[in-house]
Amino acid sequence: MIIIGIAGGTGSGKTTVVRKIMERLPKGEVGIISQDNYYKDSSHIPLEERQKINFDEPAAFDWDLLIKHLKMLKRGESIEMPTYSYITSTRQPETIAMGPHDVVLIEGILVLSDPRLRNMMDIKVFVDADGDDRLIRVISRDCIERGRTPQEVIDRYQQVLKPMHMLHIEPAKRYANIIVPEGGHNEVAINLITDYIKSQLAK
């Protein structure tokens, strides 16, 4: 099984890159794991306190479960991928069944930050984007999908997202085999990654 990690800052265009890669590939051949599904459950913490959780640092993720699931897929076993609600900051009772695939894309802000996970990857990709562009995308997404006001998003960006990006996400760029500037607009890089996956599937 080929594992491809796709990292990058919040709002960098990672999801768009993954979507465009998937659109160019045969349906059902490639599996996708979103690191966002592996946030630690916070249901035991009072709701008011949950609003203060830092979701942009490595400690927010259940790395052990994520690595366990990848190992299971490599052994040819199926997994039940967790789901997570940003509205309540809790892991949901529903899971997503996923079987083994020849190629698995794992996407998330910090997928290149854990050495155990990084060492399992065959290709490491970092999606790069200008900070202003990322902020605009984050405001748009969080207001529509996560019920936040523009001011809440801007405050969070200044207090959490930007410092965490510089501390944890940006340094992981040095581990990447491929850096994709301009995110989902970089058709050349997307085609290169897609062609590599197609060559692996052909084997």
Backbone as JSON Lines, residues from 0, in Angstrom:
{"i":0,"aa":"M","n":[0.84,-1.19,0.0],"ca":[0.0,0.0,0.0],"c":[0.88,1.25,0.0]}
{"i":1,"aa":"I","n":[0.61,2.17,-0.9],"ca":[1.34,3.44,-0.98],"c":[0.6,4.47,-0.11]}
{"i":2,"aa":"I","n":[1.35,5.14,0.78],"ca":[0.77,6.17,1.64],"c":[1.34,7.52,1.23]}
{"i":3,"aa":"I","n":[0.46,8.47,0.92],"ca":[0.87,9.81,0.52],"c":[0.32,10.81,1.54]}
{"i":4,"aa":"G","n":[1.22,11.53,2.2],"ca":[0.8,12.54,3.17],"c":[0.72,13.9,2.52]}
{"i":5,"aa":"I","n":[-0.37,14.62,2.78],"ca":[-0.55,15.95,2.23],"c":[-0.82,16.92,3.38]}
{"i":6,"aa":"A","n":[0.19,17.74,3.69],"ca":[0.11,18.67,4.81],"c":[0.05,20.11,4.29]}
{"i":7,"aa":"G","n":[-0.09,21.04,5.22],"ca":[-0.15,22.46,4.86],"c":[-1.0,23.21,5.88]}
{"i":8,"aa":"G","n":[-0.86,24.5,5.9],"ca":[-1.58,25.32,6.87],"c":[-3.08,25.32,6.66]}
{"i":9,"aa":"T","n":[-3.8,25.74,7.69],"ca":[-5.25,25.88,7.6],"c":[-5.59,26.87,6.47]}
{"i":10,"aa":"G","n":[-6.44,26.44,5.55],"ca":[-6.83,27.3,4.44],"c":[-5.83,27.34,3.3]}
{"i":11,"aa":"S","n":[-4.85,26.42,3.3],"ca":[-3.82,26.45,2.25],"c":[-4.29,25.84,0.93]}
{"i":12,"aa":"G","n":[-5.37,25.06,0.98],"ca":[-5.87,24.43,-0.24],"c":[-5.63,22.93,-0.29]}
{"i":13,"aa":"K","n":[-5.3,22.32,0.86],"ca":[-5.05,20.88,0.91],"c":[-6.24,20.08,0.39]}
{"i":14,"aa":"T","n":[-7.43,20.43,0.88],"ca":[-8.63,19.68,0.5],"c":[-8.89,19.81,-1.0]}
{"i":15,"aa":"T","n":[-8.64,20.99,-1.56],"ca":[-8.82,21.19,-3.01],"c":[-7.82,20.35,-3.79]}
{"i":16,"aa":"V","n":[-6.59,20.3,-3.32],"ca":[-5.57,19.46,-3.98],"c":[-6.01,18.0,-3.98]}
{"i":17,"aa":"V","n":[-6.46,17.52,-2.82],"ca":[-6.92,16.12,-2.72],"c":[-8.11,15.87,-3.65]}
{"i":18,"aa":"R","n":[-9.07,16.81,-3.65],"ca":[-10.25,16.64,-4.51],"c":[-9.87,16.57,-5.97]}
{"i":19,"aa":"K","n":[-8.96,17.44,-6.41],"ca":[-8.56,17.44,-7.81],"c":[-7.79,16.19,-8.19]}
{"i":20,"aa":"I","n":[-6.98,15.68,-7.26],"ca":[-6.28,14.41,-7.51],"c":[-7.3,13.28,-7.67]}
{"i":21,"aa":"M","n":[-8.28,13.24,-6.77],"ca":[-9.28,12.17,-6.81],"c":[-10.12,12.23,-8.08]}
{"i":22,"aa":"E","n":[-10.39,13.44,-8.57],"ca":[-11.19,13.59,-9.79],"c":[-10.48,13.0,-11.01]}
{"i":23,"aa":"R","n":[-9.17,12.9,-10.95],"ca":[-8.38,12.41,-12.07],"c":[-8.11,10.91,-11.98]}
{"i":24,"aa":"L","n":[-8.59,10.28,-10.92],"ca":[-8.3,8.85,-10.7],"c":[-9.56,8.01,-10.77]}
{"i":25,"aa":"P","n":[-9.4,6.71,-11.08],"ca":[-10.57,5.82,-11.1],"c":[-11.24,5.77,-9.73]}
{"i":26,"aa":"K","n":[-12.57,5.78,-9.72],"ca":[-13.3,5.75,-8.45],"c":[-13.02,4.45,-7.7]}
{"i":27,"aa":"G","n":[-12.85,4.57,-6.39],"ca":[-12.68,3.4,-5.54],"c":[-11.27,2.87,-5.44]}
{"i":28,"aa":"E","n":[-10.33,3.43,-6.21],"ca":[-8.96,2.91,-6.21],"c":[-8.11,3.51,-5.07]}
{"i":29,"aa":"V","n":[-8.47,4.71,-4.65],"ca":[-7.66,5.43,-3.66],"c":[-8.51,5.78,-2.45]}
{"i":30,"aa":"G","n":[-7.96,5.54,-1.26],"ca":[-8.65,5.88,-0.02],"c":[-8.16,7.21,0.52]}
{"i":31,"aa":"I","n":[-9.04,7.91,1.24],"ca":[-8.68,9.19,1.84],"c":[-8.9,9.13,3.35]}
{"i":32,"aa":"I","n":[-7.9,9.58,4.09],"ca":[-8.03,9.75,5.53],"c":[-7.79,11.22,5.86]}
{"i":33,"aa":"S","n":[-8.74,11.84,6.53],"ca":[-8.56,13.22,6.98],"c":[-8.11,13.21,8.43]}
{"i":34,"aa":"Q","n":[-7.01,13.9,8.7],"ca":[-6.51,13.98,10.07],"c":[-7.53,14.64,10.99]}
{"i":35,"aa":"D","n":[-8.39,15.49,10.44],"ca":[-9.42,16.16,11.25],"c":[-10.33,15.16,11.97]}
{"i":36,"aa":"N","n":[-10.5,13.98,11.39],"ca":[-11.34,12.96,12.02],"c":[-10.71,12.4,13.3]}
{"i":37,"aa":"Y","n":[-9.43,12.66,13.49],"ca":[-8.71,12.04,14.6],"c":[-8.38,13.03,15.72]}
{"i":38,"aa":"Y","n":[-9.17,14.1,15.81],"ca":[-9.04,14.95,16.99],"c":[-9.46,14.16,18.23]}
{"i":39,"aa":"K","n":[-8.81,14.42,19.34],"ca":[-9.18,13.75,20.58],"c":[-10.6,14.15,20.99]}
{"i":40,"aa":"D","n":[-11.31,13.22,21.6],"ca":[-12.66,13.52,22.07],"c":[-12.59,14.46,23.27]}
{"i":41,"aa":"S","n":[-13.44,15.5,23.24],"ca":[-13.45,16.48,24.34],"c":[-14.79,16.53,25.06]}
{"i":42,"aa":"S","n":[-15.58,15.47,24.9],"ca":[-16.93,15.47,25.49],"c":[-16.91,15.53,27.02]}
{"i":43,"aa":"H","n":[-15.78,15.14,27.63],"ca":[-15.67,15.16,29.09],"c":[-15.34,16.55,29.62]}
{"i":44,"aa":"I","n":[-15.06,17.49,28.72],"ca":[-14.71,18.85,29.12],"c":[-15.95,19.75,28.99]}
{"i":45,"aa":"P","n":[-16.21,20.63,29.96],"ca":[-17.37,21.53,29.84],"c":[-17.34,22.32,28.54]}
{"i":46,"aa":"L","n":[-18.52,22.59,27.98],"ca":[-18.65,23.24,26.68],"c":[-17.86,24.55,26.61]}
{"i":47,"aa":"E","n":[-17.91,25.34,27.69],"ca":[-17.21,26.62,27.7],"c":[-15.71,26.43,27.54]}
{"i":48,"aa":"E","n":[-15.2,25.38,28.19],"ca":[-13.76,25.11,28.11],"c":[-13.36,24.59,26.74]}
{"i":49,"aa":"R","n":[-14.29,23.87,26.09],"ca":[-13.98,23.31,24.76],"c":[-13.68,24.4,23.76]}
{"i":50,"aa":"Q","n":[-14.31,25.56,23.92],"ca":[-14.09,26.67,22.99],"c":[-12.65,27.17,23.03]}
{"i":51,"aa":"K","n":[-11.94,26.82,24.1],"ca":[-10.56,27.31,24.26],"c":[-9.53,26.29,23.8]}
{"i":52,"aa":"I","n":[-9.98,25.13,23.32],"ca":[-9.04,24.09,22.91],"c":[-8.22,24.55,21.71]}
{"i":53,"aa":"N","n":[-6.94,24.3,21.76],"ca":[-6.05,24.62,20.65],"c":[-6.02,23.43,19.69]}
{"i":54,"aa":"F","n":[-6.7,23.57,18.54],"ca":[-6.8,22.48,17.57],"c":[-5.63,22.46,16.59]}
{"i":55,"aa":"D","n":[-4.67,23.36,16.78],"ca":[-3.58,23.49,15.82],"c":[-2.22,23.09,16.41]}
{"i":56,"aa":"E","n":[-2.26,22.3,17.45],"ca":[-1.03,21.77,18.01],"c":[-1.09,20.25,18.01]}
{"i":57,"aa":"P","n":[0.05,19.58,17.97],"ca":[0.06,18.11,17.9],"c":[-0.72,17.42,19.01]}
{"i":58,"aa":"A","n":[-0.75,18.02,20.21],"ca":[-1.42,17.38,21.35],"c":[-2.93,17.24,21.15]}
{"i":59,"aa":"A","n":[-3.5,17.94,20.16],"ca":[-4.95,17.87,19.93],"c":[-5.37,16.58,19.23]}
{"i":60,"aa":"F","n":[-4.4,15.84,18.68],"ca":[-4.74,14.68,17.85],"c":[-4.48,13.36,18.55]}
{"i":61,"aa":"D","n":[-5.28,12.37,18.17],"ca":[-5.11,11.0,18.67],"c":[-4.17,10.27,17.7]}
{"i":62,"aa":"W","n":[-2.89,10.54,17.84],"ca":[-1.89,9.97,16.92],"c":[-1.87,8.45,16.97]}
{"i":63,"aa":"D","n":[-2.01,7.91,18.17],"ca":[-1.92,6.44,18.32],"c":[-3.01,5.75,17.51]}
{"i":64,"aa":"L","n":[-4.23,6.27,17.55],"ca":[-5.33,5.66,16.81],"c":[-5.1,5.8,15.3]}
{"i":65,"aa":"L","n":[-4.64,6.97,14.88],"ca":[-4.4,7.2,13.46],"c":[-3.33,6.24,12.93]}
{"i":66,"aa":"I","n":[-2.24,6.09,13.66],"ca":[-1.17,5.19,13.23],"c":[-1.64,3.74,13.27]}
{"i":67,"aa":"K","n":[-2.41,3.39,14.3],"ca":[-2.97,2.03,14.38],"c":[-3.82,1.72,13.16]}
{"i":68,"aa":"H","n":[-4.66,2.67,12.76],"ca":[-5.54,2.46,11.6],"c":[-4.74,2.31,10.31]}
{"i":69,"aa":"L","n":[-3.7,3.11,10.15],"ca":[-2.86,2.98,8.95],"c":[-2.18,1.62,8.9]}
{"i":70,"aa":"K","n":[-1.7,1.15,10.05],"ca":[-1.07,-0.17,10.1],"c":[-2.07,-1.27,9.76]}
{"i":71,"aa":"M","n":[-3.31,-1.12,10.22],"ca":[-4.35,-2.1,9.9],"c":[-4.61,-2.14,8.4]}
{"i":72,"aa":"L","n":[-4.7,-0.96,7.78],"ca":[-4.93,-0.9,6.34],"c":[-3.78,-1.53,5.58]}
{"i":73,"aa":"K","n":[-2.55,-1.32,6.05],"ca":[-1.39,-1.91,5.38],"c":[-1.41,-3.43,5.48]}
{"i":74,"aa":"R","n":[-2.02,-3.94,6.57],"ca":[-2.15,-5.4,6.73],"c":[-3.32,-5.97,5.94]}
{"i":75,"aa":"G","n":[-4.07,-5.1,5.28],"ca":[-5.21,-5.55,4.51],"c":[-6.5,-5.63,5.31]}
{"i":76,"aa":"E","n":[-6.52,-5.0,6.48],"ca":[-7.71,-5.02,7.33],"c":[-8.53,-3.74,7.12]}
{"i":77,"aa":"S","n":[-9.82,-3.81,7.44],"ca":[-10.7,-2.64,7.36],"c":[-10.65,-1.87,8.68]}
{"i":78,"aa":"I","n":[-11.0,-0.6,8.61],"ca":[-11.04,0.23,9.82],"c":[-12.39,0.94,9.93]}
{"i":79,"aa":"E","n":[-12.67,1.42,11.12],"ca":[-13.82,2.29,11.36],"c":[-13.26,3.65,11.73]}
{"i":80,"aa":"M","n":[-13.22,4.54,10.74],"ca":[-12.63,5.86,10.94],"c":[-13.56,6.72,11.79]}
{"i":81,"aa":"P","n":[-13.04,7.38,12.84],"ca":[-13.91,8.22,13.67],"c":[-14.37,9.46,12.91]}
{"i":82,"aa":"T","n":[-15.4,10.11,13.43],"ca":[-15.86,11.39,12.89],"c":[-15.87,12.41,14.03]}
{"i":83,"aa":"Y","n":[-15.77,13.68,13.67],"ca":[-15.62,14.72,14.67],"c":[-16.49,15.92,14.32]}
{"i":84,"aa":"S","n":[-17.11,16.52,15.33],"ca":[-17.94,17.71,15.12],"c":[-17.2,18.95,15.6]}
{"i":85,"aa":"Y","n":[-17.01,19.91,14.7],"ca":[-16.4,21.18,15.09],"c":[-17.37,22.04,15.88]}
{"i":86,"aa":"I","n":[-18.66,21.78,15.7],"ca":[-19.68,22.59,16.41],"c":[-19.62,22.3,17.91]}
{"i":87,"aa":"T","n":[-19.54,21.01,18.27],"ca":[-19.55,20.62,19.68],"c":[-18.17,20.27,20.21]}
{"i":88,"aa":"S","n":[-17.17,20.2,19.31],"ca":[-15.8,19.8,19.67],"c":[-15.77,18.42,20.34]}
{"i":89,"aa":"T","n":[-16.55,17.5,19.77],"ca":[-16.59,16.14,20.31],"c":[-16.53,15.11,19.18]}
{"i":90,"aa":"R","n":[-16.01,13.93,19.52],"ca":[-16.04,12.82,18.59],"c":[-17.47,12.29,18.53]}
{"i":91,"aa":"Q","n":[-17.91,11.98,17.32],"ca":[-19.29,11.57,17.1],"c":[-19.44,10.03,17.2]}
{"i":92,"aa":"P","n":[-20.65,9.55,17.5],"ca":[-20.84,8.1,17.59],"c":[-20.71,7.41,16.23]}
{"i":93,"aa":"E","n":[-20.99,8.16,15.14],"ca":[-20.89,7.57,13.8],"c":[-19.43,7.38,13.4]}
{"i":94,"aa":"T","n":[-19.16,6.3,12.68],"ca":[-17.84,6.06,12.12],"c":[-17.96,5.85,10.61]}
{"i":95,"aa":"I","n":[-16.83,5.91,9.93],"ca":[-16.8,5.7,8.48],"c":[-16.01,4.43,8.19]}
{"i":96,"aa":"A","n":[-16.68,3.45,7.62],"ca":[-16.0,2.19,7.29],"c":[-15.08,2.41,6.1]}
{"i":97,"aa":"M","n":[-13.87,1.9,6.21],"ca":[-12.9,2.03,5.12],"c":[-12.09,0.76,5.0]}
{"i":98,"aa":"G","n":[-12.05,0.22,3.79],"ca":[-11.28,-0.98,3.53],"c":[-9.9,-0.63,3.01]}
{"i":99,"aa":"P","n":[-9.04,-1.62,2.87],"ca":[-7.69,-1.37,2.34],"c":[-7.73,-0.92,0.89]}
{"i":100,"aa":"H","n":[-6.77,-0.09,0.5],"ca":[-6.63,0.39,-0.88],"c":[-5.16,0.27,-1.29]}
{"i":101,"aa":"D","n":[-4.94,0.3,-2.59],"ca":[-3.56,0.28,-3.08],"c":[-2.84,1.58,-2.73]}
{"i":102,"aa":"V","n":[-3.61,2.68,-2.72],"ca":[-3.05,4.0,-2.39],"c":[-3.95,4.67,-1.37]}
{"i":103,"aa":"V","n":[-3.36,5.25,-0.33],"ca":[-4.12,6.01,0.67],"c":[-3.52,7.41,0.77]}
{"i":104,"aa":"L","n":[-4.38,8.42,0.64],"ca":[-3.98,9.81,0.87],"c":[-4.37,10.19,2.29]}
{"i":105,"aa":"I","n":[-3.43,10.71,3.06],"ca":[-3.76,11.19,4.39],"c":[-3.49,12.69,4.42]}
{"i":106,"aa":"E","n":[-4.53,13.45,4.73],"ca":[-4.49,14.91,4.59],"c":[-4.76,15.59,5.92]}
{"i":107,"aa":"G","n":[-3.96,16.61,6.25],"ca":[-4.19,17.35,7.48],"c":[-3.06,18.33,7.76]}
{"i":108,"aa":"I","n":[-3.32,19.28,8.65],"ca":[-2.35,20.35,8.9],"c":[-1.02,19.82,9.45]}
{"i":109,"aa":"L","n":[-1.07,18.73,10.21],"ca":[0.13,18.28,10.92],"c":[0.57,16.86,10.56]}
{"i":110,"aa":"V","n":[0.14,16.36,9.41],"ca":[0.47,14.96,9.09],"c":[1.97,14.72,8.89]}
{"i":111,"aa":"L","n":[2.74,15.79,8.66],"ca":[4.19,15.62,8.52],"c":[4.93,15.9,9.83]}
{"i":112,"aa":"S","n":[4.19,16.17,10.9],"ca":[4.82,16.6,12.15],"c":[5.21,15.45,13.08]}
{"i":113,"aa":"D","n":[4.54,14.31,12.94],"ca":[4.84,13.17,13.8],"c":[5.8,12.23,13.07]}
{"i":114,"aa":"P","n":[6.98,11.98,13.63],"ca":[7.96,11.14,12.92],"c":[7.47,9.72,12.65]}
{"i":115,"aa":"R","n":[6.65,9.17,13.54],"ca":[6.14,7.8,13.32],"c":[5.26,7.76,12.09]}
{"i":116,"aa":"L","n":[4.38,8.74,11.97],"ca":[3.48,8.81,10.82],"c":[4.26,9.14,9.56]}
{"i":117,"aa":"R","n":[5.18,10.08,9.68],"ca":[5.99,10.5,8.53],"c":[6.78,9.34,7.95]}
{"i":118,"aa":"N","n":[7.3,8.47,8.82],"ca":[8.12,7.36,8.36],"c":[7.3,6.28,7.64]}
{"i":119,"aa":"M","n":[5.98,6.33,7.78],"ca":[5.12,5.38,7.08],"c":[4.79,5.83,5.66]}
{"i":120,"aa":"M","n":[5.13,7.09,5.34],"ca":[4.71,7.67,4.06],"c":[5.72,7.39,2.95]}
{"i":121,"aa":"D","n":[5.19,7.14,1.76],"ca":[6.03,6.96,0.58],"c":[6.3,8.3,-0.1]}
{"i":122,"aa":"I","n":[5.33,9.22,-0.03],"ca":[5.51,10.57,-0.56],"c":[4.96,11.55,0.46]}
{"i":123,"aa":"K","n":[5.7,12.63,0.66],"ca":[5.29,13.68,1.6],"c":[5.12,14.98,0.81]}
{"i":124,"aa":"V","n":[3.91,15.53,0.87],"ca":[3.56,16.74,0.11],"c":[3.22,17.86,1.08]}
{"i":125,"aa":"F","n":[3.7,19.06,0.79],"ca":[3.33,20.23,1.59],"c":[2.67,21.25,0.67]}
{"i":126,"aa":"V","n":[1.42,21.6,0.97],"ca":[0.67,22.58,0.19],"c":[0.91,23.95,0.8]}
{"i":127,"aa":"D","n":[1.53,24.83,0.02],"ca":[1.94,26.14,0.52],"c":[1.01,27.22,-0.01]}
{"i":128,"aa":"A","n":[0.77,28.25,0.79],"ca":[-0.08,29.36,0.35],"c":[0.26,30.61,1.16]}
{"i":129,"aa":"D","n":[0.04,31.76,0.56],"ca":[0.26,33.03,1.23],"c":[-0.65,33.16,2.45]}
{"i":130,"aa":"G","n":[-0.12,33.75,3.52],"ca":[-0.88,33.88,4.76],"c":[-2.19,34.62,4.6]}
{"i":131,"aa":"D","n":[-2.2,35.69,3.8],"ca":[-3.43,36.45,3.58],"c":[-4.49,35.6,2.87]}
{"i":132,"aa":"D","n":[-4.04,34.82,1.89],"ca":[-4.98,33.95,1.17],"c":[-5.57,32.91,2.1]}
{"i":133,"aa":"R","n":[-4.74,32.38,2.98],"ca":[-5.24,31.37,3.92],"c":[-6.27,31.98,4.87]}
{"i":134,"aa":"L","n":[-6.0,33.2,5.35],"ca":[-6.93,33.87,6.27],"c":[-8.28,34.08,5.6]}
{"i":135,"aa":"I","n":[-8.28,34.53,4.36],"ca":[-9.54,34.76,3.64],"c":[-10.34,33.46,3.54]}
{"i":136,"aa":"R","n":[-9.66,32.36,3.21],"ca":[-10.35,31.07,3.09],"c":[-10.88,30.6,4.44]}
{"i":137,"aa":"V","n":[-10.1,30.82,5.5],"ca":[-10.53,30.39,6.84],"c":[-11.77,31.18,7.28]}
{"i":138,"aa":"I","n":[-11.78,32.48,7.03],"ca":[-12.96,33.3,7.39],"c":[-14.19,32.78,6.66]}
{"i":139,"aa":"S","n":[-14.05,32.55,5.36],"ca":[-15.18,32.07,4.56],"c":[-15.67,30.72,5.05]}
{"i":140,"aa":"R","n":[-14.75,29.79,5.28],"ca":[-15.13,28.43,5.69],"c":[-15.74,28.4,7.09]}
{"i":141,"aa":"D","n":[-15.07,29.05,8.05],"ca":[-15.52,28.94,9.43],"c":[-16.85,29.65,9.67]}
{"i":142,"aa":"C","n":[-17.1,30.73,8.94],"ca":[-18.38,31.43,9.1],"c":[-19.52,30.59,8.52]}
{"i":143,"aa":"I","n":[-19.27,29.93,7.4],"ca":[-20.33,29.16,6.73],"c":[-20.51,27.79,7.37]}
{"i":144,"aa":"E","n":[-19.4,27.08,7.61],"ca":[-19.49,25.68,8.04],"c":[-19.48,25.51,9.55]}
{"i":145,"aa":"R","n":[-18.9,26.45,10.27],"ca":[-18.69,26.22,11.7],"c":[-19.38,27.25,12.59]}
{"i":146,"aa":"G","n":[-20.2,28.1,11.98],"ca":[-21.04,29.01,12.75],"c":[-20.31,30.1,13.5]}
{"i":147,"aa":"R","n":[-19.12,30.48,13.06],"ca":[-18.37,31.53,13.75],"c":[-18.57,32.87,13.05]}
{"i":148,"aa":"T","n":[-18.39,33.96,13.82],"ca":[-18.48,35.29,13.22],"c":[-17.11,35.64,12.63]}
{"i":149,"aa":"P","n":[-17.06,36.6,11.66],"ca":[-15.76,37.01,11.1],"c":[-14.78,37.47,12.17]}
{"i":150,"aa":"Q","n":[-15.27,38.21,13.18],"ca":[-14.37,38.7,14.22],"c":[-13.81,37.55,15.05]}
{"i":151,"aa":"E","n":[-14.64,36.55,15.33],"ca":[-14.17,35.38,16.07],"c":[-13.05,34.67,15.3]}
{"i":152,"aa":"V","n":[-13.24,34.56,13.98],"ca":[-12.25,33.88,13.15],"c":[-10.94,34.68,13.13]}
{"i":153,"aa":"I","n":[-11.04,36.0,12.97],"ca":[-9.84,36.84,12.92],"c":[-9.1,36.78,14.25]}
{"i":154,"aa":"D","n":[-9.84,36.85,15.37],"ca":[-9.2,36.77,16.7],"c":[-8.48,35.43,16.86]}
{"i":155,"aa":"R","n":[-9.15,34.35,16.43],"ca":[-8.55,33.02,16.56],"c":[-7.32,32.91,15.67]}
{"i":156,"aa":"Y","n":[-7.39,33.5,14.48],"ca":[-6.24,33.46,13.57],"c":[-5.03,34.14,14.2]}
{"i":157,"aa":"Q","n":[-5.25,35.3,14.8],"ca":[-4.14,36.06,15.38],"c":[-3.59,35.4,16.65]}
{"i":158,"aa":"Q","n":[-4.49,34.85,17.46],"ca":[-4.09,34.32,18.76],"c":[-3.59,32.87,18.69]}
{"i":159,"aa":"V","n":[-4.15,32.09,17.74],"ca":[-3.84,30.66,17.7],"c":[-3.28,30.2,16.36]}
{"i":160,"aa":"L","n":[-4.04,30.42,15.28],"ca":[-3.67,29.83,13.99],"c":[-2.29,30.3,13.51]}
{"i":161,"aa":"K","n":[-2.05,31.59,13.52],"ca":[-0.78,32.1,13.0],"c":[0.41,31.64,13.84]}
{"i":162,"aa":"P","n":[0.38,31.81,15.18],"ca":[1.53,31.34,15.97],"c":[1.74,29.83,15.88]}
{"i":163,"aa":"M","n":[0.65,29.04,15.84],"ca":[0.78,27.59,15.74],"c":[1.31,27.19,14.36]}
{"i":164,"aa":"H","n":[0.92,27.96,13.34],"ca":[1.43,27.69,11.99],"c":[2.95,27.84,11.98]}
{"i":165,"aa":"M","n":[3.44,28.93,12.57],"ca":[4.87,29.18,12.57],"c":[5.63,28.18,13.45]}
{"i":166,"aa":"L","n":[4.98,27.72,14.51],"ca":[5.64,26.82,15.47],"c":[5.63,25.36,15.03]}
{"i":167,"aa":"H","n":[4.51,24.9,14.47],"ca":[4.35,23.46,14.2],"c":[4.22,23.1,12.71]}
{"i":168,"aa":"I","n":[3.52,23.93,11.94],"ca":[3.18,23.54,10.56],"c":[4.28,23.91,9.58]}
{"i":169,"aa":"E","n":[4.68,25.17,9.6],"ca":[5.71,25.65,8.67],"c":[7.02,24.84,8.77]}
{"i":170,"aa":"P","n":[7.49,24.52,9.99],"ca":[8.73,23.75,10.08],"c":[8.66,22.37,9.42]}
{"i":171,"aa":"A","n":[7.46,21.8,9.33],"ca":[7.31,20.46,8.73],"c":[7.53,20.49,7.23]}
{"i":172,"aa":"K","n":[7.55,21.68,6.65],"ca":[7.77,21.8,5.2],"c":[9.1,21.16,4.79]}
{"i":173,"aa":"R","n":[10.07,21.19,5.68],"ca":[11.4,20.68,5.33],"c":[11.41,19.16,5.11]}
{"i":174,"aa":"Y","n":[10.37,18.48,5.58],"ca":[10.29,17.03,5.39],"c":[9.63,16.65,4.06]}
{"i":175,"aa":"A","n":[9.06,17.62,3.36],"ca":[8.28,17.32,2.16],"c":[9.18,16.94,0.98]}
{"i":176,"aa":"N","n":[8.71,15.94,0.2],"ca":[9.36,15.61,-1.07],"c":[8.89,16.57,-2.16]}
{"i":177,"aa":"I","n":[7.64,17.03,-2.02],"ca":[7.04,17.92,-3.02],"c":[6.38,19.09,-2.28]}
{"i":178,"aa":"I","n":[6.69,20.32,-2.7],"ca":[6.02,21.5,-2.17],"c":[5.14,22.06,-3.28]}
{"i":179,"aa":"V","n":[3.87,22.28,-2.94],"ca":[2.89,22.75,-3.93],"c":[2.5,24.19,-3.61]}
{"i":180,"aa":"P","n":[3.15,25.18,-4.26],"ca":[2.74,26.57,-4.06],"c":[1.37,26.81,-4.71]}
{"i":181,"aa":"E","n":[0.63,27.78,-4.2],"ca":[-0.67,28.19,-4.76],"c":[-1.75,27.12,-4.61]}
{"i":182,"aa":"G","n":[-1.52,26.16,-3.74],"ca":[-2.56,25.17,-3.41],"c":[-3.23,24.53,-4.6]}
{"i":183,"aa":"G","n":[-4.57,24.56,-4.57],"ca":[-5.37,23.88,-5.59],"c":[-5.29,24.5,-6.97]}
{"i":184,"aa":"H","n":[-4.62,25.66,-7.09],"ca":[-4.48,26.3,-8.4],"c":[-3.27,25.78,-9.17]}
{"i":185,"aa":"N","n":[-2.44,25.0,-8.49],"ca":[-1.21,24.52,-9.12],"c":[-1.47,23.21,-9.87]}
{"i":186,"aa":"E","n":[-1.94,23.34,-11.08],"ca":[-2.31,22.17,-11.89],"c":[-1.1,21.31,-12.24]}
{"i":187,"aa":"V","n":[0.06,21.92,-12.43],"ca":[1.26,21.16,-12.79],"c":[1.61,20.18,-11.67]}
{"i":188,"aa":"A","n":[1.66,20.69,-10.43],"ca":[2.0,19.83,-9.29],"c":[0.95,18.74,-9.08]}
{"i":189,"aa":"I","n":[-0.32,19.12,-9.21],"ca":[-1.41,18.15,-9.04],"c":[-1.31,17.04,-10.08]}
{"i":190,"aa":"N","n":[-1.0,17.41,-11.32],"ca":[-0.85,16.4,-12.38],"c":[0.35,15.49,-12.13]}
{"i":191,"aa":"L","n":[1.45,16.05,-11.6],"ca":[2.62,15.23,-11.29],"c":[2.3,14.19,-10.23]}
{"i":192,"aa":"I","n":[1.61,14.62,-9.18],"ca":[1.23,13.68,-8.11],"c":[0.27,12.63,-8.64]}
{"i":193,"aa":"T","n":[-0.7,13.08,-9.45],"ca":[-1.68,12.16,-10.01],"c":[-1.01,11.13,-10.92]}
{"i":194,"aa":"D","n":[-0.07,11.57,-11.74],"ca":[0.64,10.65,-12.64],"c":[1.42,9.6,-11.85]}
{"i":195,"aa":"Y","n":[2.01,10.02,-10.74],"ca":[2.73,9.06,-9.89],"c":[1.78,8.01,-9.34]}
{"i":196,"aa":"I","n":[0.62,8.46,-8.85],"ca":[-0.35,7.51,-8.3],"c":[-0.82,6.54,-9.38]}
{"i":197,"aa":"K","n":[-1.09,7.06,-10.56],"ca":[-1.53,6.2,-11.68],"c":[-0.47,5.15,-12.0]}
{"i":198,"aa":"S","n":[0.79,5.54,-11.95],"ca":[1.86,4.58,-12.24],"c":[1.92,3.49,-11.17]}
{"i":199,"aa":"Q","n":[1.64,3.86,-9.92],"ca":[1.62,2.86,-8.85],"c":[0.42,1.92,-8.98]}
{"i":200,"aa":"L","n":[-0.72,2.48,-9.36],"ca":[-1.92,1.65,-9.54],"c":[-1.73,0.68,-10.69]}
{"i":201,"aa":"A","n":[-0.99,1.11,-11.73],"ca":[-0.76,0.25,-12.89],"c":[0.07,-0.98,-12.54]}
{"i":202,"aa":"K","n":[0.88,-0.87,-11.48],"ca":[1.7,-2.01,-11.06],"c":[0.86,-3.1,-10.41]}
